[in-house]
């Protein structure tokens, strides 16, 4: 949705409907068991200040949302990482039911 081509009410309506039923891009021809890892360590997302103060979070946005996309950012604290994962509800449910995966993500590093 291009905000400049629509009024504020239309933009708000679009996002309210998206919250109720999120939709992600689907690419034809990709297998259902794929994932894509995205980012570059050369882009310091928390080092930017556009006059609003330091960023408190980094997100890639709706245009880059598709099932299996994982973005890793350098975290706000030195040496930390932030992971943004875009998964269909069915994919997330399958991960939660996977005992080996859940054991790994619960472990202390």
N, C-alpha and C positions, 0 to 999 in steps of 0.2 A: 504494500500500500504506500503510495506516495502522498505524504502528508500535505505538501504544498498544493496538490491537485484536489484535495478534499477539505471540507470544513472541519473544525475541531469536534463537532458532534459526531460526524461520520467516522472520524478516526477513533474516538472513544468507543463508539458502537462496535467497530471492527475488533478492537482489542478485548472488549468485554466478551464478545462471542468467541474469540480465540481462547480465552481463559476457560470458558465452559467446555469447549471441545477443541483442544490443540491439534493442529495438523502440521506435519512435517513434510518436506520435499521427499519424493520417492523417485529414484532413478531406475528406469527400465534397464534390464540387462545385468544389473549387479546381483550377485547371489545374496540370499537372505542372511548368511552368516558372515558378513563382512564388517569391518570397521575401518575408519579412516582417522588417522592422527594428524592434527594440524597445529602449527605454530612455529615461530622462529625465536630462538633465544636472543636475537639481535633487536627485537622490538620490546622495549621496556614500557609495558602498559601502565605501570604505576609511576613512572618517571615523568609523565605528562601532567601539565597543569595549564588549563585553558582559561584561567582566571576564576574558576569556581572552587579552587582548592584541590588538594590531592584526591585522586580517585579512591573510592572505598571498595569497588568491585569491578571486575572486567567480564564482559559477556560478548559473545560474537554476534548476537542478533538473530532475528527471525530468518533473514535471508540465507543464513548458513546453517539452518536447522534441518537435519535429516537423520533418520535412524542410523545409528552406528557411528556418528561423528563424535570424536573426542578431541577437545582442545585443551592443551596444557599451557598455562601461563606461569611465568616466574611470579611467585607470591609477593604480597605486600611486605612481608618480613624477609630480610636477607636470607637466602638459602632455602626458602620455602617454595612450594609449588601449589598452584590451584588447578583443579581439573574440572572442566565443564563437559558433561556427557549429555548427548541428545539421544534418547532411546524411546522407542514405542513402548506404551504400557505393557504390551505382551512380552517384549524383550526384557524389561525391568523385572516383571514377574518371574520370568524364567531364571534370571540371575539370582533372585532372592531364594528360589527353590533349589539352587545348585549349592549343595553342602560344601564342596571344595572351595568354590568362589567365596561364599560367606565366611568360611574359616579364615581365608586369606585376608579379606578386607577388615575383619574384626581384630586381627593380630596386631600387637604393638611392634613397631619397627625399631 
